[in-house]
Amino acid sequence: MGSCVIIEHSSAPGAAAAVAAAAPRLEVRDLGMTFVNNRVLRDVSLEVRAGEIHGLIGQNGSGKSTLAKVLTGLYTPDAGTRVSVDGVDLRLPVQPQESRQRGVAVVHQNLGLLDNETVLENMRIGRLRGSRFLRRINWDQERSAAGAVFERLGRSVQLDAKVGSLHEEERATVAIARALQDAHPGTGLIIFDESTRALGRRSLEHFFKILDEIVATGTAVLMITHRLEEIVDAADRVTVLRDGRVVESGREVAGMSEADLTALMLGRNLRDLDRRGVAEIATDAVPVRATGVTGLAVRDLSLQVFPGEVLGLTGLAGSGYDDVPYLLSGVTAAEAGTLRVTEGITVELPGLNPAKAIAAGIALVPEGREHAGLAMTMSVGENIGFPQTCRAPRQLRPIAIAPERELVTDLLYSLDVRPPNPKALVSSFSGGNQQKVLLAKWIATEPTLFLLHEPTQAVDVGARHTLVAAIRKAATDGCAVIVAGSDENELALLCDRILVFSEGVVREELTEDLTPDRIVAAIYANGSRSRLRQRNQTNVQDDEKEAIV
């Protein structure tokens, strides 16, 4: 690990020079990355200073996650690349044990958790130590160590629960806690690669309070994110990638807006999506109506949504809003409730399963595309075609390949999936393009009721623009849409009405002035949306009182 030298307040002429001469916590020079004949990173250089939060942004496919995987040894960079920590060059490809010894920790986009193991085992893997004589693990000691990290995060997670049984926010919390437990004051670098994407507002605010404490000691953070608010509010400097190249390196963030960052990412200004305002909703049409829905955290819920309407569901973590899409689609068995899809189709929720739901005109876009929405080792065309295959007649006759191919091709172009190649493996696509494929998969079924859970999570601003437009078009075409989400900006863009949940029931309905601030105030019982971090006016390296070397 890097050493920590504290320089007391001094007028000695060498003090300022010592600060200026401090090596960057992380330095990358001339990084290139080539897959076969495709060069995805070109001459990338980056400096992360001790005691700063450094943002790394760019569109999906710009190379951000590829850079993170080079820094953690998953990929071998091209010859000529140099990576150093605290002035010490690392061997390439990066050796995970060596980088960990230098204090580098990472939380990958897919979180890197073992679903079949417990929270405790995931937390302490690689850190377990046997007793000196019996070589037995002291599990009480391990539980205490893991519990202390969660307590610091202000979160409670069952240590004996299997990680695969957790909600996305709980999974993200476990992965973040695992990285934070190795942060020692004054040393090290933590890389967060889209790992905050599932955190609700209050969890996100608390997370950045913890980061502020960590970087105040001199530990550095490299924050890779699509949430531009995180950069504007919390980052000290930002580096921008576009098409595998650095277009802005280490720019001071103070004074920048999300629009400024968007222009740097895209190379052009992107017109903001208008708020939905007043949509043309056919209130004389037959609404989709759920009655007496009970299951998981939800208690005796009744709601209706008209064709052409987008209904938002939100609330605090555990309030039940995010259970609704899974209860209405048969993914999770309900204890009670009925769902009238059309005048002639009513289903009993306790007996509903996904196959019956699809047949009834219900489609679900789940959260967590990597493990719940897509078959990552199969092609784009196969993924989009799955629901069509499920709805095909049972008779032994071949599937009509030509119409399916035409449908898939049309959807890839309408949703701007890049590249629009039905035969490409979905795992080879960027996160934003994967999300477009997931949405296309269910738009293809022409559902009567469209259920979406965090539909724009972890996508860049350009992909978000496309996804929001596609969801709106589905509503305009006559679909009843329900969106469960924790992102107040997304809900404000998409929704005509919003139901705010508390302890399994609807506490408030919002019908007008659906601004992000009003949504947050309703979720947190008239609370307010705090700034994620009060950025220091001076960087720790320029502080005359202290230098981290």
C-alpha positions as CSV (number, residue, x, y, z in Angstrom):
1,M,0.0,0.0,0.0
2,G,1.1,3.6,-0.5
3,S,2.6,5.3,2.5
4,C,1.1,8.3,4.2
5,V,3.2,11.3,5.2
6,I,1.6,14.2,7.1
7,I,3.2,17.6,6.7
8,E,2.2,19.8,9.6
9,H,1.3,23.5,9.0
10,S,4.7,24.9,8.2
11,S,6.3,28.0,6.6
12,A,9.3,25.9,5.4
13,P,10.1,26.7,1.7
14,G,10.2,23.0,0.9
15,A,6.6,22.2,2.1
16,A,4.9,23.5,-1.0
17,A,7.4,21.9,-3.3
18,A,6.8,18.5,-1.5
19,V,3.1,18.9,-2.2
20,A,3.5,19.8,-5.8
21,A,5.9,16.9,-6.3
22,A,3.5,14.3,-5.0
23,A,2.9,11.5,-7.5
24,P,-0.7,11.0,-8.7
25,R,-2.5,8.2,-6.9
26,L,-3.2,6.7,-10.3
27,E,-1.5,7.5,-13.6
28,V,-2.3,6.0,-16.9
29,R,-0.3,6.9,-20.0
30,D,-0.8,6.0,-23.7
31,L,-3.3,3.2,-22.9
32,G,-4.5,1.3,-26.0
33,M,-6.8,-1.7,-26.1
34,T,-7.5,-3.8,-29.2
35,F,-9.8,-6.7,-29.7
36,V,-8.8,-8.6,-32.9
37,N,-8.8,-5.7,-35.4
38,N,-11.1,-3.4,-33.3
39,R,-9.1,-0.8,-31.4
40,V,-11.5,0.4,-28.6
41,L,-9.1,2.6,-26.7
42,R,-6.5,4.9,-28.2
43,D,-3.7,6.7,-26.4
44,V,-5.8,7.2,-23.2
45,S,-4.1,9.1,-20.5
46,L,-5.5,9.8,-17.0
47,E,-4.4,11.1,-13.7
48,V,-6.3,10.7,-10.4
49,R,-4.9,12.7,-7.5
50,A,-4.9,11.7,-3.9
51,G,-7.9,12.9,-2.0
52,E,-10.2,13.6,-5.0
53,I,-13.3,12.1,-6.6
54,H,-12.4,11.9,-10.2
55,G,-15.3,11.3,-12.6
56,L,-15.0,9.3,-15.8
57,I,-17.9,9.7,-18.3
58,G,-18.8,8.9,-21.9
59,Q,-21.5,7.3,-23.9
60,N,-22.1,3.6,-23.7
61,G,-19.4,2.0,-25.9
62,S,-16.9,4.9,-25.4
63,G,-14.5,2.6,-23.5
64,K,-15.1,3.5,-19.8
65,S,-15.7,-0.1,-18.6
66,T,-12.9,-1.4,-20.9
67,L,-10.6,1.0,-19.1
68,A,-11.7,-0.2,-15.7
69,K,-11.1,-3.8,-16.8
70,V,-7.6,-3.0,-17.9
71,L,-6.9,-1.4,-14.5
72,T,-8.1,-4.5,-12.7
73,G,-6.3,-7.0,-14.9
74,L,-9.3,-8.5,-16.8
75,Y,-7.9,-7.2,-20.1
76,T,-4.3,-7.0,-21.4
77,P,-3.6,-3.6,-22.9
78,D,-1.6,-2.9,-26.1
79,A,2.2,-2.5,-25.9
80,G,3.3,0.9,-24.8
81,T,0.7,1.3,-22.1
82,R,1.9,2.5,-18.7
83,V,-0.1,2.2,-15.4
84,S,1.3,3.4,-12.1
85,V,0.0,3.8,-8.5
86,D,1.7,6.4,-6.3
87,G,4.6,6.6,-8.8
88,V,5.2,2.8,-8.9
89,D,4.6,1.1,-12.3
90,L,2.4,-1.9,-12.3
91,R,3.2,-5.0,-14.3
92,L,0.9,-5.4,-17.3
93,P,-1.5,-7.1,-17.5
94,V,-2.3,-5.8,-14.0
95,Q,-1.9,-8.5,-11.4
96,P,-5.0,-8.3,-9.1
97,Q,-2.9,-9.3,-6.0
98,E,-0.3,-6.6,-6.8
99,S,-2.9,-3.9,-7.4
100,R,-4.7,-4.9,-4.2
101,Q,-1.4,-4.6,-2.3
102,R,-1.1,-1.1,-3.8
103,G,-4.5,-0.3,-2.4
104,V,-6.6,-0.5,-5.5
105,A,-10.2,-1.8,-5.0
106,V,-13.0,-2.0,-7.6
107,V,-16.7,-2.4,-7.8
108,H,-17.6,-3.6,-11.3
109,Q,-20.8,-2.8,-13.2
110,N,-22.0,-6.4,-12.8
111,L,-21.0,-6.1,-9.1
112,G,-18.9,-9.3,-9.2
113,L,-20.9,-11.1,-6.5
114,L,-21.4,-14.9,-6.1
115,D,-25.2,-15.4,-6.0
116,N,-25.0,-18.8,-4.4
117,E,-23.0,-17.6,-1.5
118,T,-24.1,-15.6,1.5
119,V,-23.6,-11.9,2.1
120,L,-20.9,-12.7,4.7
121,E,-19.0,-15.1,2.4
122,N,-19.1,-12.5,-0.4
123,M,-17.9,-9.8,1.9
124,R,-15.0,-11.7,3.4
125,I,-13.9,-13.9,0.5
126,G,-10.1,-13.6,0.1
127,R,-9.8,-12.1,3.6
128,L,-10.7,-15.2,5.7
129,R,-8.0,-16.2,8.1
130,G,-7.7,-19.3,10.2
131,S,-6.7,-19.3,13.9
132,R,-3.0,-19.7,14.5
133,F,-3.1,-23.2,15.9
134,L,-6.4,-24.9,14.8
135,R,-6.6,-23.2,11.4
136,R,-10.3,-22.6,11.9
137,I,-12.1,-19.5,10.8
138,N,-13.4,-17.4,13.6
139,W,-16.9,-16.7,12.1
140,D,-17.9,-14.4,15.0
141,Q,-14.9,-12.2,14.2
142,E,-15.7,-12.2,10.5
143,R,-19.4,-11.3,11.1
144,S,-18.2,-8.5,13.3
145,A,-15.9,-7.1,10.6
146,A,-18.6,-7.3,7.9
147,G,-21.3,-5.9,10.2
148,A,-19.1,-2.9,11.0
149,V,-18.8,-1.9,7.3
150,F,-22.6,-2.0,6.8
151,E,-23.1,0.0,10.0
152,R,-20.7,2.6,8.6
153,L,-22.8,2.7,5.4
154,G,-26.0,3.1,7.5
155,R,-27.5,0.0,5.9
156,S,-28.7,-3.3,7.3
157,V,-28.3,-6.5,5.2
158,Q,-28.8,-10.0,6.5
159,L,-25.4,-11.5,6.5
160,D,-26.7,-15.1,6.2
161,A,-28.9,-14.3,3.2
162,K,-27.9,-15.7,-0.2
163,V,-26.8,-12.8,-2.5
164,G,-29.0,-14.2,-5.3
165,S,-32.1,-13.6,-3.2
166,L,-31.4,-9.8,-2.7
167,H,-32.9,-6.9,-4.4
168,E,-30.7,-4.8,-6.7
169,E,-30.1,-2.1,-4.2
170,E,-29.1,-4.6,-1.5
171,R,-26.7,-6.3,-4.0
172,A,-25.1,-3.0,-4.9
173,T,-24.7,-2.2,-1.2
174,V,-22.9,-5.5,-0.6
175,A,-20.5,-4.9,-3.5
176,I,-19.8,-1.3,-2.3
177,A,-19.3,-2.4,1.3
178,R,-16.8,-5.1,0.1
179,A,-14.7,-2.5,-1.5
180,L,-14.9,0.1,1.3
181,Q,-13.7,-2.4,3.9
182,D,-10.2,-2.2,2.3
183,A,-10.0,1.6,2.3
184,H,-7.2,2.6,4.7
185,P,-6.9,6.3,5.6
186,G,-4.5,8.2,3.3
187,T,-3.8,5.4,0.9
188,G,-5.4,3.6,-2.0
189,L,-7.8,4.0,-4.9
190,I,-11.4,2.8,-5.2
191,I,-12.9,2.4,-8.7
192,F,-16.7,2.4,-8.9
193,D,-17.8,1.2,-12.4
194,E,-21.6,2.1,-12.5
195,S,-22.0,0.4,-9.1
196,T,-24.3,3.1,-7.7
197,R,-26.9,2.6,-10.4
198,A,-29.3,0.7,-8.2
199,L,-29.1,3.0,-5.2
200,G,-32.1,5.0,-4.2
201,R,-31.9,8.7,-3.5
202,R,-31.3,8.5,0.3
203,S,-28.8,5.6,-0.1
204,L,-27.0,7.6,-2.7
205,E,-26.8,10.7,-0.5
206,H,-25.4,8.6,2.4
207,F,-23.0,6.8,0.1
208,F,-21.4,10.1,-1.0
209,K,-21.2,11.2,2.7
210,I,-19.1,8.1,3.2
211,L,-17.0,8.9,0.1
212,D,-16.4,12.4,1.4
213,E,-15.0,11.0,4.6
214,I,-12.8,8.6,2.7
215,V,-11.3,11.1,0.3
216,A,-10.7,13.6,3.1
217,T,-8.0,11.2,4.4
218,G,-6.3,11.1,1.0
219,T,-7.8,8.0,-0.5
220,A,-8.8,8.6,-4.1
221,V,-12.0,7.6,-6.0
222,L,-12.5,7.0,-9.7
223,M,-16.2,7.3,-10.3
224,I,-17.5,5.8,-13.6
225,T,-21.1,6.8,-14.0
226,H,-24.0,7.7,-16.3
227,R,-25.6,9.8,-13.5
228,L,-24.4,13.2,-14.6
229,E,-25.8,14.6,-11.3
230,E,-23.1,12.6,-9.5
231,I,-20.4,14.3,-11.5
232,V,-21.9,17.8,-11.2
233,D,-22.6,17.5,-7.5
234,A,-19.7,15.3,-6.2
235,A,-16.7,15.1,-8.5
236,D,-13.7,17.3,-8.2
237,R,-12.5,16.8,-11.7
238,V,-13.8,14.8,-14.8
239,T,-12.3,13.0,-17.7
240,V,-14.5,12.5,-20.8
241,L,-14.1,9.6,-23.3
242,R,-15.6,9.7,-26.8
243,D,-15.1,6.8,-29.2
244,G,-12.2,5.4,-27.2
245,R,-10.3,8.7,-27.0
246,V,-9.9,11.3,-24.2
247,V,-11.6,14.5,-25.3
248,E,-11.4,16.3,-21.9
249,S,-8.8,15.3,-19.3
250,G,-9.0,16.2,-15.6
251,R,-11.2,19.2,-16.1
252,E,-12.4,21.0,-12.9
253,V,-16.1,20.3,-12.4
254,A,-17.0,23.4,-10.3
255,G,-19.3,25.6,-12.4
256,M,-20.2,22.9,-14.9
257,S,-23.8,21.8,-15.6
258,E,-25.2,18.5,-16.8
259,A,-25.8,20.1,-20.2
260,D,-22.1,21.0,-20.4
261,L,-21.1,17.4,-19.7
262,T,-23.6,16.1,-22.2
263,A,-22.1,18.3,-24.9
264,L,-18.6,17.0,-24.1
265,M,-19.8,13.4,-24.2
266,L,-21.7,13.6,-27.5
267,G,-19.7,16.3,-29.3
268,R,-23.0,18.2,-29.7
269,N,-25.8,19.7,-27.7
270,L,-28.7,17.4,-27.1
271,R,-32.1,18.9,-26.8
272,D,-33.6,18.0,-23.5
273,L,-36.6,15.8,-23.5
274,D,-39.7,17.8,-22.7
275,R,-41.6,17.0,-19.6
276,R,-44.6,14.9,-20.5
277,G,-47.1,17.6,-19.6
278,V,-50.7,16.7,-20.4
279,A,-50.9,13.5,-22.5
280,E,-53.9,12.6,-24.7
281,I,-55.3,9.7,-22.6
282,A,-58.5,8.0,-23.8
283,T,-60.3,8.1,-20.5
284,D,-63.4,6.8,-22.2
285,A,-61.5,3.6,-23.0
286,V,-61.5,0.5,-20.7
287,P,-58.6,0.9,-18.3
288,V,-56.3,-1.8,-17.1
289,R,-57.5,-2.4,-13.5
290,A,-55.7,-4.2,-10.6
291,T,-57.8,-4.9,-7.5
292,G,-56.8,-6.2,-4.0
293,V,-53.2,-7.0,-5.0
294,T,-51.4,-8.5,-2.0
295,G,-47.9,-10.0,-2.0
296,L,-44.3,-9.4,-0.9
297,A,-44.5,-5.9,0.7
298,V,-47.7,-4.9,-1.1
299,R,-51.0,-4.8,0.8
300,D,-54.4,-4.6,-0.8
301,L,-53.4,-2.4,-3.7
302,S,-55.9,-1.2,-6.2
303,L,-55.0,0.9,-9.2
304,Q,-56.0,1.6,-12.8
305,V,-54.1,2.9,-15.8
306,F,-55.6,3.9,-19.2
307,P,-54.4,3.1,-22.7
308,G,-52.0,5.9,-23.6
309,E,-51.1,6.7,-20.0
310,V,-47.8,6.3,-18.2
311,L,-48.3,5.6,-14.5
312,G,-45.2,5.9,-12.2
313,L,-44.7,4.0,-9.0
314,T,-42.1,5.0,-6.5
315,G,-41.2,5.2,-2.8
316,L,-38.5,4.4,-0.3
317,A,-36.6,1.1,-0.6
318,G,-38.8,-1.6,0.9
319,S,-42.0,0.3,0.5
320,G,-43.4,-2.2,-2.1
321,Y,-43.5,0.0,-5.2
322,D,-40.9,-2.1,-7.0
323,D,-42.7,-5.4,-6.2
324,V,-45.8,-4.4,-8.2
325,P,-44.4,-5.2,-11.7
326,Y,-43.4,-8.7,-10.6
327,L,-46.8,-9.4,-9.0
328,L,-48.7,-8.2,-12.0
329,S,-46.6,-10.2,-14.4
330,G,-46.7,-13.5,-12.5
331,V,-42.9,-13.5,-11.9
332,T,-43.7,-13.4,-8.2
333,A,-46.8,-15.3,-6.9
334,A,-49.3,-13.0,-5.3
335,E,-51.3,-13.9,-2.3
336,A,-54.4,-12.3,-3.6
337,G,-55.7,-9.9,-6.3
338,T,-57.2,-9.8,-9.8
339,L,-56.0,-8.0,-12.9
340,R,-58.4,-6.9,-15.7
341,V,-56.3,-6.5,-18.8
342,T,-59.2,-5.8,-21.2
343,E,-63.0,-6.1,-21.2
344,G,-62.7,-9.8,-21.9
345,I,-59.5,-10.8,-20.1
346,T,-59.3,-10.9,-16.3
347,V,-56.7,-13.0,-14.6
348,E,-56.4,-14.1,-11.0
349,L,-52.9,-13.1,-9.7
350,P,-52.3,-16.0,-7.4
351,G,-52.4,-18.4,-10.3
352,L,-50.6,-16.2,-12.8
353,N,-47.3,-17.2,-14.3
354,P,-45.1,-15.4,-17.0
355,A,-46.4,-17.6,-19.8
356,K,-50.0,-16.8,-19.0
357,A,-49.2,-13.2,-18.6
358,I,-47.6,-12.9,-22.0
359,A,-50.6,-14.7,-23.5
360,A,-52.9,-12.1,-21.8
361,G,-51.0,-9.2,-23.3
362,I,-48.8,-8.4,-20.3
363,A,-45.0,-7.6,-20.8
364,L,-42.4,-7.0,-18.2
365,V,-39.0,-5.2,-18.6
366,P,-37.2,-6.2,-15.4
367,E,-34.4,-4.5,-13.5
368,G,-31.0,-6.1,-13.9
369,R,-30.7,-6.9,-17.6
370,E,-27.6,-9.0,-17.1
371,H,-29.1,-11.6,-14.9
372,A,-32.9,-11.2,-15.3
373,G,-33.7,-9.7,-18.7
374,L,-31.4,-11.1,-21.4
375,A,-29.7,-14.4,-22.3
376,M,-26.2,-12.9,-22.5
377,T,-24.6,-15.8,-24.4
378,M,-27.2,-15.8,-27.2
379,S,-27.7,-13.4,-30.1
380,V,-29.7,-10.2,-30.3
381,G,-32.2,-11.8,-32.7
382,E,-32.7,-14.8,-30.4
383,N,-33.3,-12.6,-27.4
384,I,-35.9,-10.5,-29.2
385,G,-37.5,-13.6,-30.7
386,F,-38.0,-15.5,-27.4
387,P,-41.5,-14.1,-26.6
388,Q,-42.6,-14.7,-30.2
389,T,-41.6,-18.3,-29.8
390,C,-43.4,-18.6,-26.5
391,R,-46.6,-17.3,-28.2
392,A,-46.3,-19.6,-31.2
393,P,-48.9,-22.4,-31.7
394,R,-48.0,-25.7,-30.0
395,Q,-48.5,-27.6,-33.2
396,L,-45.4,-29.1,-34.7
397,R,-44.7,-26.7,-37.5
398,P,-41.6,-24.6,-38.2
399,I,-41.4,-21.0,-36.9
400,A,-41.7,-18.4,-39.7
401,I,-38.2,-17.2,-39.8
402,A,-38.5,-14.4,-42.5
403,P,-41.2,-12.4,-40.6
404,E,-39.3,-12.7,-37.4
405,R,-36.1,-11.5,-39.0
406,E,-37.9,-8.6,-40.5
407,L,-39.5,-7.7,-37.1
408,V,-36.1,-7.9,-35.4
409,T,-34.4,-5.7,-38.0
410,D,-37.1,-3.1,-37.9
411,L,-36.8,-2.9,-34.1
412,L,-33.0,-2.6,-34.1
413,Y,-33.2,0.4,-36.5
414,S,-36.1,2.1,-34.7
415,L,-34.3,1.9,-31.4
416,D,-31.0,2.8,-32.9
417,V,-29.2,-0.3,-31.6
418,R,-25.6,-0.2,-32.7
419,P,-24.5,-2.2,-34.5
420,P,-28.0,-3.3,-35.9
421,N,-26.8,-6.9,-36.3
422,P,-29.3,-9.6,-35.2
423,K,-26.6,-12.3,-35.2
424,A,-24.2,-10.6,-32.8
425,L,-24.0,-11.9,-29.2
426,V,-25.9,-9.5,-26.9
427,S,-23.0,-9.8,-24.4
428,S,-20.8,-8.0,-27.0
429,F,-22.9,-4.8,-26.9
430,S,-22.6,-1.8,-24.5
431,G,-25.0,-1.5,-21.6
432,G,-27.2,1.1,-23.4
433,N,-27.6,-1.1,-26.5
434,Q,-28.3,-4.1,-24.3
435,Q,-31.1,-2.1,-22.6
436,K,-32.5,-1.2,-26.1
437,V,-32.5,-4.9,-27.0
438,L,-34.4,-5.7,-23.8
439,L,-37.0,-3.1,-24.5
440,A,-37.3,-4.2,-28.2
441,K,-37.9,-7.8,-27.0
442,W,-41.1,-6.8,-25.3
443,I,-42.3,-4.0,-27.6
444,A,-42.3,-6.8,-30.2
445,T,-45.2,-8.5,-28.3
446,E,-47.4,-5.4,-28.7
447,P,-48.6,-5.6,-25.1
448,T,-51.8,-4.2,-23.7
449,L,-50.1,-3.6,-20.3
450,F,-46.4,-2.7,-20.3
451,L,-44.6,-3.1,-17.0
452,L,-41.1,-1.5,-16.6
453,H,-38.7,-1.5,-13.6
454,E,-35.9,1.1,-13.8
455,P,-36.0,1.1,-17.6
456,T,-33.2,3.6,-18.1
457,Q,-30.9,2.5,-15.3
458,A,-27.1,2.7,-16.1
459,V,-27.4,4.1,-19.7
460,D,-25.9,7.2,-21.1
461,V,-27.8,10.3,-21.9
462,G,-28.1,9.5,-25.6
463,A,-29.5,6.0,-25.0
464,R,-31.8,7.4,-22.3
465,H,-33.2,9.8,-24.9
466,T,-34.0,6.9,-27.2
467,L,-35.5,4.7,-24.5
468,V,-37.8,7.4,-23.1
469,A,-39.0,8.2,-26.6
470,A,-39.7,4.5,-27.3
471,I,-41.7,4.1,-24.1
472,R,-43.7,7.2,-24.8
473,K,-44.4,5.9,-28.3
474,A,-45.7,2.6,-26.9
475,A,-48.1,4.6,-24.8
476,T,-49.1,6.8,-27.7
477,D,-49.8,3.6,-29.7
478,G,-52.4,2.6,-27.1
479,C,-50.4,0.7,-24.5
480,A,-51.1,1.2,-20.8
481,V,-47.7,1.7,-19.2
482,I,-46.6,1.3,-15.5
483,V,-43.0,2.4,-14.6
484,A,-41.6,1.5,-11.2
485,G,-38.5,3.6,-10.4
486,S,-36.4,5.4,-7.9
487,D,-34.9,8.0,-10.3
488,E,-36.9,11.2,-9.9
489,N,-35.5,12.6,-13.2
490,E,-36.7,9.5,-15.1
491,L,-40.1,9.6,-13.5
492,A,-40.5,13.3,-14.3
493,L,-39.7,12.7,-17.9
494,L,-42.0,9.7,-18.4
495,C,-45.0,9.9,-16.2
496,D,-48.5,11.4,-16.4
497,R,-49.3,10.3,-12.8
498,I,-47.2,8.9,-10.0
499,L,-48.3,6.8,-7.0
500,V,-46.0,7.2,-4.0
501,F,-45.8,4.1,-1.7
502,S,-45.1,3.8,2.0
503,E,-45.1,0.5,3.9
504,G,-46.9,-1.4,1.2
505,V,-49.7,1.0,0.4
506,V,-50.2,4.1,-1.7
507,R,-49.7,7.2,0.5
508,E,-50.0,9.9,-2.2
509,E,-50.9,10.4,-5.8
510,L,-49.1,13.1,-7.9
511,T,-51.0,14.4,-10.9
512,E,-49.6,17.8,-11.7
513,D,-46.2,19.6,-11.7
514,L,-44.2,16.3,-11.8
515,T,-40.8,17.9,-11.2
516,P,-37.9,15.9,-9.7
517,D,-37.9,18.1,-6.6
518,R,-41.6,17.5,-6.0
519,I,-41.2,13.8,-6.5
520,V,-38.4,13.6,-4.0
521,A,-40.3,15.7,-1.5
522,A,-43.3,13.3,-1.8
523,I,-41.1,10.2,-1.4
524,Y,-39.3,11.5,1.7
525,A,-42.4,13.0,3.3
526,N,-41.8,16.6,2.4
527,G,-38.1,16.2,2.6
528,S,-35.8,17.9,0.0
529,R,-33.2,16.8,-2.5
530,S,-29.9,17.4,-0.9
531,R,-26.7,18.1,-2.9
532,L,-24.8,14.8,-3.0
533,R,-21.6,16.3,-1.7
534,Q,-20.4,19.7,-0.5
535,R,-17.3,19.9,-2.7
536,N,-14.2,21.3,-1.0
537,Q,-12.9,24.6,-2.3
538,T,-9.3,23.3,-2.3
539,N,-8.0,19.9,-3.3
540,V,-6.2,17.9,-0.7
541,Q,-3.0,18.1,-2.7
542,D,-3.0,21.9,-2.6
543,D,-3.8,22.2,1.1
544,E,-0.9,23.8,2.9
545,K,-1.7,21.9,6.1
546,E,-1.4,18.4,4.8
547,A,0.1,16.4,1.9
548,I,-0.5,12.8,1.1
549,V,2.5,11.3,-0.6
